[in-house]
């Protein structure tokens, strides 16, 4: 019983540190948020932070885990709705695209955390427990998309690997959405292009092979 209590207290302390790091990442930016700042915000010593997290990278991975879990749950709630189940495959893919846009808006920090990981210079070891769990949630998102695109156009995959197509859709979409978000004023001021409309234009182009080659 004592061990269970100790474990629960430990998890609460870790969650408290993650909560403060998440808030500070949002307010100050990840680069400007140090372990010292996180410790001060949480009302604990720097040493206590390092008791639970070996580095800021591990703390970042803990938030990445939350972000991927939250995104999966966001999609899962959608695909369980009767209205979604009754949609045609093309409409389902459009609905998931809209859900991704909404997630970017409503959970912007989590979206930024995910895009930062997707756009890093090189992959990092998956021995980190939070990162391994994060990949597991990412895999569940992958399977949702895979099922829908195969349902949408089974013939398209006669000579193609559906996992590769899902990865292309995902990696390209995350990268482009992030770029549009960063350059929305540039797009508007220099090209008179509305960022939201441009997001949907991009999706029509990237998904057109699935829609047209039946």
ABEGO torsion letter per residue (X at the ends): XAAAAAAAAAAAAAAAAAAAAAAAAAAAEAAABBAAAAAAAAGBBAAAAAAABABAAAAAAAAAAAAAAAAAAAAAAAAABAAAAABBAAAAAAAAAAAAAAAAAABAAAAAAAAAAAABABBBBAABAAAAAAAAAAAAAAAAAAAAAAAABAAAAAABBAAAAAAAAAAAAAAAAAAAAAAAAAAAAAAGBBAAAAAAAAAAAAAAAAAABX
